[in-house]
Amino acid sequence: MTGWVVIAGLGPGAEALVTPEVSDALAQATDIVGYIPYVRRVTPRPGLTLHESDNRVELDRARHALEMAQGGKSVVVVSSGDPGVFAMAAAVFEAVEAEPAFAALDIRVLPGITAMLAAAARAGAPLGHDFCAINLSDNLKPWALIEKRLRLAAEGDFAMGFYNPRSASRPEGFVRTLAVLHETCEPERVVIFARAVSTAEEAIRVVALKDATPDMADMRTVVLVGSSRTRVIPRDGAPFVYTPRFTPA
Amino acid sequence: MTGWVVIAGLGPGAEALVTPEVSDALAQATDIVGYIPYVRRVTPRPGLTLHESDNRVELDRARHALEMAQGGKSVVVVSSGDPGVFAMAAAVFEAVEAEPAFAALDIRVLPGITAMLAAAARAGAPLGHDFCAINLSDNLKPWALIEKRLRLAAEGDFAMGFYNPRSASRPEGFVRTLAVLHETCEPERVVIFARAVSTAEEAIRVVALKDATPDMADMRTVVLVGSSRTRVIPRDGAPFVYTPRFTPA
């Protein structure tokens, strides 16, 4: 029996956003590995072992999955969103690089709907032009690099998507982010706070930068910032927000 | 009868990458609107009218969809990949802004797997850290803006995903792009050419920047460029490419 590891993206929350490719992999798996809330999205069945792990043990979790595959298991590492965007795929390949024998395994990454793009779809098309994705957590990189990237993204007039904007333990990062945006963008710049997109707790808030406050974000929020050309179309209910395709010379 | 417009992402090509949400919208539609090859991905059935249009008529196509919804039709505008990423969603909202009566319509965007993330998944996790998405076509923006963004993205050491790298009619843009990368990145920087991902014609090529040539890209290719920290894990067959989550101070 030949084992394999699939790193699969479950999307932002709704089952209707899980691709058939991912559903098929889950149906073929012998073992599911992942952070507790993501593993709990998988329906238990006979012959399937669920391995729940805590947050911040990504490398241990990756090694566990790879070792089970070496032993002949069919393992799906579940990730929210897209596994390649600030999620489990990089952690698995870090574990592979550290232990060359793992590189011979059958390892595949199955894409999913990442939170930034699900949030953009709910708001309209705010990322309809060039954009950057930045993880605001300074757990794994220095704040100076985050700030540098924010300033360069603003200078390039990219739209931006922010992951992990504000943890309970380190809320000051998003305060600093807003301060950088105030220095580099005009007060009317469009900011979208998209919380728990596609779940029952979904909440989308569209504000001007001058009205954005740190408490509008938490770890279940992605924040989108328009470019200088992003437009808001008012209407009954939430406005449509989009970034035009055309930029004049 | 109340009409609606859904702008739906069909993903990069494979049916297994179409979300159930999009499949449901297609099943409920009375009319499908889109660029010829995308409309042809929808299975004909009684009661469903397929409206194929040529490329570069996005605004006409958007207005047509919105007018049909005003007349009570259930319209799906099909896009490849994700409709919010260099695709049809921005065009629809441009048409809405130009004609305020359209803003009262039921308009929803359904996300899809965008080519950049499908390509990244095939290669490993090259976008596992902060990244930028840049459309290299200068049809709708000046080349100077593209070049500025390339230089800022390189300065910020973002990974990059390029859409529309090289059209048959204007192949010189990608020559210039490689020239900017040669000025701003080291010769060993990882470049991935991902053509027609998830289709029968899929081809993934991983090269060092010094070995990248313009003919490696065409309009069916997305190009991914790693950050300075992106790693290549050699193995039998295609290597794994990933960008580590951790960046030291």
Interface residues (C-beta under 8 A of the other chain):
Chain A: G11 A14 E15 A16 L17 V18 T19 P20 E21 D24 E58 D82 P83 G84 V85 F86 A89 A90 A91 V92 F93 E94 V96 E97 A103 A104 I107 R108 V109 L110 P111 G112 I113 T114 L117 A118 A120 A121 R122 G124 A125 P126 L127 G128 H129 D130 F131 C132 A133 I134 N135 L140 K141 P142 A144 L145 K148 R149 L152 A153 E155 G156 D157 F158 R231 I233 P234 R235 D236 F240 Y242 T243 P244 R245 F246 T247 P248 A249
Chain B: G11 A14 E15 A16 L17 V18 T19 P20 E21 D24 E58 D82 P83 G84 V85 F86 A89 A90 A91 V92 F93 E94 V96 E97 A103 A104 I107 R108 V109 L110 P111 G112 I113 T114 L117 A118 A120 A121 R122 G124 A125 P126 L127 G128 H129 D130 F131 C132 A133 I134 N135 L140 K141 P142 A144 L145 K148 R149 L152 A153 E155 G156 D157 F158 R231 I233 P234 R235 D236 F240 Y242 T243 P244 R245 F246 T247 P248 A249
